[in-house]
Amino acid sequence: MPEQSGVRFYCNLKDDPKLSGIPVVIVTAVTGFGGDPEPFKKFISTRKQVPPPEGFLAKPIDKDEFLDMITKILSS
């Protein structure tokens, strides 16, 4: 992202009372192809300033996992 990092964007979104109720699924390639997504997931989920995201996916995305996650988020 040219202006700010995705993490900064997420924090700003959750800090804004008008936008904070929007569910967020973070999709990242930070872990790299075949990388371990857990370190980044732990990092973003333990930020004290904002709640953890409703979902997290590492690239490449598994279509079925993505659809299951969206269905679960929208049904809650």
VOZA-948252 format. One record per residue: residue number from 1; residue in one letter; x, y, z of N, C-alpha, C, O in turn. Coordinates in steps of 0.05 Angstrom, whole numbers, always signed. Layout:
BEGIN
<num: NUM, residuo: A, n_c1: X, n_c2: Y, n_c3: Z, ca_c1: X, ca_c2: Y, ca_c3: Z, c_c1: X, c_c2: Y, c_c3: Z, o_c1: X, o_c2: Y, o_c3: Z>
...
//
This chain:
BEGIN
<num: 1, residuo: M, n_c1: +17, n_c2: -23, n_c3: +0, ca_c1: +0, ca_c2: +0, ca_c3: +0, c_c1: +18, c_c2: +25, c_c3: +0, o_c1: +36, o_c2: +27, o_c3: +16>
<num: 2, residuo: P, n_c1: +13, n_c2: +43, n_c3: -18, ca_c1: +31, ca_c2: +66, ca_c3: -21, c_c1: +32, c_c2: +86, c_c3: +2, o_c1: +53, o_c2: +97, o_c3: +8>
<num: 3, residuo: E, n_c1: +10, n_c2: +90, n_c3: +16, ca_c1: +8, ca_c2: +111, ca_c3: +36, c_c1: +14, c_c2: +101, c_c3: +65, o_c1: +25, o_c2: +115, o_c3: +81>
<num: 4, residuo: Q, n_c1: +5, n_c2: +76, n_c3: +70, ca_c1: +9, ca_c2: +65, ca_c3: +97, c_c1: +9, c_c2: +35, c_c3: +96, o_c1: +0, o_c2: +23, o_c3: +75>
<num: 5, residuo: S, n_c1: +18, n_c2: +22, n_c3: +117, ca_c1: +18, ca_c2: -7, ca_c3: +117, c_c1: -10, c_c2: -18, c_c3: +121, o_c1: -28, o_c2: -3, o_c3: +130>
<num: 6, residuo: G, n_c1: -15, n_c2: -43, n_c3: +115, ca_c1: -40, ca_c2: -56, ca_c3: +120, c_c1: -47, c_c2: -57, c_c3: +149, o_c1: -70, o_c2: -54, o_c3: +157>
<num: 7, residuo: V, n_c1: -27, n_c2: -61, n_c3: +166, ca_c1: -31, ca_c2: -61, ca_c3: +195, c_c1: -40, c_c2: -34, c_c3: +204, o_c1: -59, o_c2: -32, o_c3: +220>
<num: 8, residuo: R, n_c1: -28, n_c2: -13, n_c3: +194, ca_c1: -36, ca_c2: +15, ca_c3: +202, c_c1: -64, c_c2: +20, c_c3: +192, o_c1: -80, o_c2: +32, o_c3: +207>
<num: 9, residuo: F, n_c1: -71, n_c2: +12, n_c3: +168, ca_c1: -98, ca_c2: +16, ca_c3: +157, c_c1: -118, c_c2: +1, c_c3: +175, o_c1: -139, o_c2: +13, o_c3: +182>
<num: 10, residuo: Y, n_c1: -112, n_c2: -24, n_c3: +183, ca_c1: -130, ca_c2: -39, ca_c3: +200, c_c1: -134, c_c2: -25, c_c3: +227, o_c1: -156, o_c2: -23, o_c3: +237>
<num: 11, residuo: C, n_c1: -112, n_c2: -15, n_c3: +239, ca_c1: -114, ca_c2: -1, ca_c3: +265, c_c1: -131, c_c2: +24, c_c3: +262, o_c1: -148, o_c2: +30, o_c3: +279>
<num: 12, residuo: N, n_c1: -127, n_c2: +39, n_c3: +240, ca_c1: -143, ca_c2: +63, ca_c3: +236, c_c1: -173, c_c2: +56, c_c3: +232, o_c1: -190, o_c2: +71, o_c3: +242>
<num: 13, residuo: L, n_c1: -179, n_c2: +35, n_c3: +218, ca_c1: -206, ca_c2: +27, ca_c3: +213, c_c1: -220, c_c2: +20, c_c3: +240, o_c1: -242, o_c2: +29, o_c3: +245>
<num: 14, residuo: K, n_c1: -206, n_c2: +4, n_c3: +256, ca_c1: -218, ca_c2: -4, ca_c3: +282, c_c1: -219, c_c2: +18, c_c3: +302, o_c1: -235, o_c2: +17, o_c3: +321>
<num: 15, residuo: D, n_c1: -203, n_c2: +39, n_c3: +299, ca_c1: -203, ca_c2: +62, ca_c3: +317, c_c1: -226, c_c2: +81, c_c3: +310, o_c1: -234, o_c2: +97, o_c3: +327>
<num: 16, residuo: D, n_c1: -237, n_c2: +80, n_c3: +286, ca_c1: -258, ca_c2: +98, ca_c3: +277, c_c1: -285, c_c2: +87, c_c3: +286, o_c1: -293, o_c2: +66, o_c3: +276>
<num: 17, residuo: P, n_c1: -299, n_c2: +101, n_c3: +303, ca_c1: -325, ca_c2: +91, ca_c3: +313, c_c1: -345, c_c2: +85, c_c3: +291, o_c1: -362, o_c2: +67, o_c3: +293>
<num: 18, residuo: K, n_c1: -344, n_c2: +100, n_c3: +269, ca_c1: -363, ca_c2: +96, ca_c3: +247, c_c1: -356, c_c2: +71, c_c3: +231, o_c1: -374, o_c2: +59, o_c3: +218>
<num: 19, residuo: L, n_c1: -331, n_c2: +62, n_c3: +232, ca_c1: -323, ca_c2: +39, ca_c3: +215, c_c1: -315, c_c2: +14, c_c3: +231, o_c1: -311, o_c2: -7, o_c3: +220>
<num: 20, residuo: S, n_c1: -313, n_c2: +17, n_c3: +258, ca_c1: -302, ca_c2: -4, ca_c3: +274, c_c1: -319, c_c2: -30, c_c3: +274, o_c1: -308, o_c2: -51, o_c3: +280>
<num: 21, residuo: G, n_c1: -344, n_c2: -29, n_c3: +266, ca_c1: -361, ca_c2: -52, ca_c3: +265, c_c1: -358, c_c2: -69, c_c3: +240, o_c1: -370, o_c2: -90, o_c3: +238>
<num: 22, residuo: I, n_c1: -343, n_c2: -59, n_c3: +221, ca_c1: -339, ca_c2: -73, ca_c3: +196, c_c1: -321, c_c2: -98, c_c3: +201, o_c1: -298, o_c2: -95, o_c3: +211>
<num: 23, residuo: P, n_c1: -330, n_c2: -122, n_c3: +194, ca_c1: -313, ca_c2: -145, ca_c3: +197, c_c1: -289, c_c2: -144, c_c3: +178, o_c1: -292, o_c2: -135, o_c3: +156>
<num: 24, residuo: V, n_c1: -266, n_c2: -153, n_c3: +188, ca_c1: -242, ca_c2: -152, ca_c3: +173, c_c1: -230, c_c2: -180, c_c3: +171, o_c1: -226, o_c2: -194, o_c3: +191>
<num: 25, residuo: V, n_c1: -223, n_c2: -188, n_c3: +146, ca_c1: -208, ca_c2: -212, ca_c3: +142, c_c1: -181, c_c2: -203, c_c3: +130, o_c1: -181, o_c2: -191, o_c3: +108>
<num: 26, residuo: I, n_c1: -160, n_c2: -208, n_c3: +144, ca_c1: -133, ca_c2: -200, ca_c3: +134, c_c1: -123, c_c2: -222, c_c3: +116, o_c1: -122, o_c2: -245, o_c3: +123>
<num: 27, residuo: V, n_c1: -115, n_c2: -214, n_c3: +91, ca_c1: -103, ca_c2: -232, ca_c3: +72, c_c1: -75, c_c2: -221, c_c3: +67, o_c1: -71, o_c2: -198, o_c3: +60>
<num: 28, residuo: T, n_c1: -55, n_c2: -238, n_c3: +72, ca_c1: -27, ca_c2: -228, ca_c3: +70, c_c1: -9, c_c2: -248, c_c3: +57, o_c1: -13, o_c2: -272, o_c3: +59>
<num: 29, residuo: A, n_c1: +11, n_c2: -237, n_c3: +45, ca_c1: +33, ca_c2: -254, ca_c3: +34, c_c1: +58, c_c2: -250, c_c3: +51, o_c1: +79, o_c2: -260, o_c3: +43>
<num: 30, residuo: V, n_c1: +55, n_c2: -237, n_c3: +73, ca_c1: +78, ca_c2: -232, ca_c3: +91, c_c1: +92, c_c2: -258, c_c3: +98, o_c1: +117, o_c2: -259, o_c3: +100>
<num: 31, residuo: T, n_c1: +77, n_c2: -279, n_c3: +100, ca_c1: +88, ca_c2: -305, ca_c3: +108, c_c1: +103, c_c2: -318, c_c3: +85, o_c1: +119, o_c2: -336, o_c3: +89>
<num: 32, residuo: G, n_c1: +98, n_c2: -309, n_c3: +60, ca_c1: +111, ca_c2: -320, ca_c3: +37, c_c1: +98, c_c2: -346, c_c3: +28, o_c1: +83, o_c2: -358, o_c3: +44>
<num: 33, residuo: F, n_c1: +103, n_c2: -355, n_c3: +5, ca_c1: +91, ca_c2: -379, ca_c3: -6, c_c1: +100, c_c2: -403, c_c3: +11, o_c1: +124, o_c2: -408, o_c3: +13>
<num: 34, residuo: G, n_c1: +80, n_c2: -416, n_c3: +22, ca_c1: +86, ca_c2: -440, ca_c3: +38, c_c1: +97, c_c2: -433, c_c3: +65, o_c1: +106, o_c2: -451, o_c3: +80>
<num: 35, residuo: G, n_c1: +97, n_c2: -407, n_c3: +73, ca_c1: +108, ca_c2: -398, ca_c3: +98, c_c1: +88, c_c2: -404, c_c3: +121, o_c1: +65, o_c2: -412, o_c3: +117>
<num: 36, residuo: D, n_c1: +98, n_c2: -400, n_c3: +145, ca_c1: +82, ca_c2: -405, ca_c3: +169, c_c1: +67, c_c2: -379, c_c3: +175, o_c1: +79, o_c2: -359, o_c3: +182>
<num: 37, residuo: P, n_c1: +40, n_c2: -379, n_c3: +174, ca_c1: +25, ca_c2: -354, ca_c3: +179, c_c1: +22, c_c2: -348, c_c3: +209, o_c1: +14, o_c2: -326, o_c3: +216>
<num: 38, residuo: E, n_c1: +29, n_c2: -366, n_c3: +227, ca_c1: +24, ca_c2: -362, ca_c3: +255, c_c1: +38, c_c2: -338, c_c3: +267, o_c1: +25, o_c2: -324, o_c3: +283>
<num: 39, residuo: P, n_c1: +63, n_c2: -332, n_c3: +261, ca_c1: +76, ca_c2: -309, ca_c3: +274, c_c1: +61, c_c2: -283, c_c3: +267, o_c1: +58, o_c2: -266, o_c3: +285>
<num: 40, residuo: F, n_c1: +53, n_c2: -279, n_c3: +242, ca_c1: +39, ca_c2: -254, ca_c3: +235, c_c1: +11, c_c2: -254, c_c3: +247, o_c1: +2, o_c2: -233, o_c3: +257>
<num: 41, residuo: K, n_c1: -2, n_c2: -277, n_c3: +247, ca_c1: -29, ca_c2: -279, ca_c3: +259, c_c1: -27, c_c2: -271, c_c3: +289, o_c1: -45, o_c2: -257, o_c3: +299>
<num: 42, residuo: K, n_c1: -7, n_c2: -282, n_c3: +303, ca_c1: -4, ca_c2: -276, ca_c3: +331, c_c1: +2, c_c2: -246, c_c3: +335, o_c1: -9, o_c2: -233, o_c3: +353>
<num: 43, residuo: F, n_c1: +19, n_c2: -234, n_c3: +318, ca_c1: +25, ca_c2: -206, ca_c3: +320, c_c1: +0, c_c2: -189, c_c3: +317, o_c1: -5, o_c2: -171, o_c3: +334>
<num: 44, residuo: I, n_c1: -16, n_c2: -193, n_c3: +297, ca_c1: -39, ca_c2: -176, ca_c3: +292, c_c1: -61, c_c2: -182, c_c3: +312, o_c1: -77, o_c2: -164, o_c3: +318>
<num: 45, residuo: S, n_c1: -63, n_c2: -205, n_c3: +323, ca_c1: -84, ca_c2: -212, ca_c3: +342, c_c1: -78, c_c2: -203, c_c3: +370, o_c1: -96, o_c2: -204, o_c3: +387>
<num: 46, residuo: T, n_c1: -53, n_c2: -196, n_c3: +376, ca_c1: -46, ca_c2: -187, ca_c3: +403, c_c1: -41, c_c2: -157, c_c3: +405, o_c1: -31, o_c2: -148, o_c3: +426>
<num: 47, residuo: R, n_c1: -49, n_c2: -142, n_c3: +385, ca_c1: -46, ca_c2: -113, ca_c3: +387, c_c1: -66, c_c2: -103, c_c3: +407, o_c1: -90, o_c2: -106, o_c3: +404>
<num: 48, residuo: K, n_c1: -56, n_c2: -91, n_c3: +428, ca_c1: -73, ca_c2: -82, ca_c3: +450, c_c1: -91, c_c2: -58, c_c3: +442, o_c1: -112, o_c2: -54, o_c3: +454>
<num: 49, residuo: Q, n_c1: -83, n_c2: -43, n_c3: +422, ca_c1: -98, ca_c2: -20, ca_c3: +414, c_c1: -124, c_c2: -27, c_c3: +399, o_c1: -143, o_c2: -11, o_c3: +399>
<num: 50, residuo: V, n_c1: -125, n_c2: -50, n_c3: +386, ca_c1: -149, ca_c2: -57, ca_c3: +370, c_c1: -156, c_c2: -86, c_c3: +375, o_c1: -139, o_c2: -102, o_c3: +383>
<num: 51, residuo: P, n_c1: -181, n_c2: -93, n_c3: +369, ca_c1: -189, ca_c2: -121, ca_c3: +372, c_c1: -177, c_c2: -138, c_c3: +350, o_c1: -169, o_c2: -127, o_c3: +329>
<num: 52, residuo: P, n_c1: -175, n_c2: -164, n_c3: +354, ca_c1: -164, ca_c2: -181, ca_c3: +332, c_c1: -183, c_c2: -181, c_c3: +309, o_c1: -207, o_c2: -176, o_c3: +312>
<num: 53, residuo: P, n_c1: -172, n_c2: -186, n_c3: +285, ca_c1: -190, ca_c2: -187, ca_c3: +261, c_c1: -208, c_c2: -211, c_c3: +263, o_c1: -203, o_c2: -230, o_c3: +277>
<num: 54, residuo: E, n_c1: -230, n_c2: -209, n_c3: +248, ca_c1: -250, ca_c2: -231, ca_c3: +248, c_c1: -239, c_c2: -255, c_c3: +233, o_c1: -248, o_c2: -278, o_c3: +238>
<num: 55, residuo: G, n_c1: -220, n_c2: -251, n_c3: +216, ca_c1: -208, ca_c2: -273, ca_c3: +202, c_c1: -180, c_c2: -267, c_c3: +192, o_c1: -172, o_c2: -243, o_c3: +191>
<num: 56, residuo: F, n_c1: -165, n_c2: -287, n_c3: +185, ca_c1: -138, ca_c2: -284, ca_c3: +175, c_c1: -132, c_c2: -306, c_c3: +155, o_c1: -137, o_c2: -330, o_c3: +161>
<num: 57, residuo: L, n_c1: -121, n_c2: -299, n_c3: +132, ca_c1: -114, ca_c2: -319, ca_c3: +112, c_c1: -86, c_c2: -311, c_c3: +101, o_c1: -80, o_c2: -288, o_c3: +96>
<num: 58, residuo: A, n_c1: -70, n_c2: -331, n_c3: +97, ca_c1: -44, ca_c2: -328, ca_c3: +84, c_c1: -47, c_c2: -335, c_c3: +54, o_c1: -61, o_c2: -354, o_c3: +47>
<num: 59, residuo: K, n_c1: -33, n_c2: -320, n_c3: +38, ca_c1: -32, ca_c2: -327, ca_c3: +9, c_c1: -14, c_c2: -351, c_c3: +4, o_c1: +6, o_c2: -353, o_c3: +19>
<num: 60, residuo: P, n_c1: -19, n_c2: -368, n_c3: -14, ca_c1: -43, ca_c2: -368, ca_c3: -32, c_c1: -67, c_c2: -377, c_c3: -17, o_c1: -66, o_c2: -395, o_c3: +1>
<num: 61, residuo: I, n_c1: -90, n_c2: -365, n_c3: -23, ca_c1: -115, ca_c2: -370, ca_c3: -9, c_c1: -128, c_c2: -396, c_c3: -19, o_c1: -128, o_c2: -402, o_c3: -42>
<num: 62, residuo: D, n_c1: -137, n_c2: -412, n_c3: +1, ca_c1: -153, ca_c2: -435, ca_c3: -6, c_c1: -182, c_c2: -426, c_c3: -8, o_c1: -193, o_c2: -416, o_c3: +11>
<num: 63, residuo: K, n_c1: -194, n_c2: -430, n_c3: -32, ca_c1: -221, ca_c2: -420, ca_c3: -37, c_c1: -242, c_c2: -430, c_c3: -17, o_c1: -258, o_c2: -415, o_c3: -7>
<num: 64, residuo: D, n_c1: -241, n_c2: -456, n_c3: -10, ca_c1: -260, ca_c2: -467, ca_c3: +8, c_c1: -257, c_c2: -456, c_c3: +36, o_c1: -276, o_c2: -450, o_c3: +50>
<num: 65, residuo: E, n_c1: -232, n_c2: -452, n_c3: +45, ca_c1: -227, ca_c2: -440, ca_c3: +71, c_c1: -237, c_c2: -411, c_c3: +72, o_c1: -249, o_c2: -403, o_c3: +92>
<num: 66, residuo: F, n_c1: -232, n_c2: -397, n_c3: +50, ca_c1: -242, ca_c2: -369, ca_c3: +48, c_c1: -272, c_c2: -368, c_c3: +50, o_c1: -283, o_c2: -352, o_c3: +66>
<num: 67, residuo: L, n_c1: -286, n_c2: -384, n_c3: +34, ca_c1: -315, ca_c2: -384, ca_c3: +35, c_c1: -327, c_c2: -393, c_c3: +61, o_c1: -347, o_c2: -382, o_c3: +71>
<num: 68, residuo: D, n_c1: -314, n_c2: -413, n_c3: +74, ca_c1: -323, ca_c2: -421, ca_c3: +101, c_c1: -320, c_c2: -398, c_c3: +121, o_c1: -338, o_c2: -394, o_c3: +138>
<num: 69, residuo: M, n_c1: -298, n_c2: -384, n_c3: +120, ca_c1: -293, ca_c2: -362, ca_c3: +138, c_c1: -313, c_c2: -340, c_c3: +134, o_c1: -324, o_c2: -329, o_c3: +154>
<num: 70, residuo: I, n_c1: -318, n_c2: -332, n_c3: +109, ca_c1: -338, ca_c2: -311, ca_c3: +104, c_c1: -365, c_c2: -319, c_c3: +113, o_c1: -380, o_c2: -303, o_c3: +125>
<num: 71, residuo: T, n_c1: -373, n_c2: -344, n_c3: +108, ca_c1: -399, ca_c2: -354, ca_c3: +116, c_c1: -402, c_c2: -352, c_c3: +147, o_c1: -422, o_c2: -344, o_c3: +157>
<num: 72, residuo: K, n_c1: -381, n_c2: -360, n_c3: +161, ca_c1: -381, ca_c2: -360, ca_c3: +190, c_c1: -383, c_c2: -331, c_c3: +200, o_c1: -398, o_c2: -326, o_c3: +219>
<num: 73, residuo: I, n_c1: -368, n_c2: -313, n_c3: +189, ca_c1: -369, ca_c2: -285, ca_c3: +197, c_c1: -396, c_c2: -272, c_c3: +193, o_c1: -407, o_c2: -258, o_c3: +210>
<num: 74, residuo: L, n_c1: -407, n_c2: -277, n_c3: +169, ca_c1: -433, ca_c2: -265, ca_c3: +162, c_c1: -456, c_c2: -277, c_c3: +178, o_c1: -477, o_c2: -264, o_c3: +181>
<num: 75, residuo: S, n_c1: -453, n_c2: -302, n_c3: +188, ca_c1: -475, ca_c2: -314, ca_c3: +203, c_c1: -474, c_c2: -308, c_c3: +233, o_c1: -492, o_c2: -315, o_c3: +248>
<num: 76, residuo: S, n_c1: -453, n_c2: -295, n_c3: +242, ca_c1: -451, ca_c2: -289, ca_c3: +270, c_c1: -461, c_c2: -261, c_c3: +277, o_c1: -461, o_c2: -253, o_c3: +300>
//
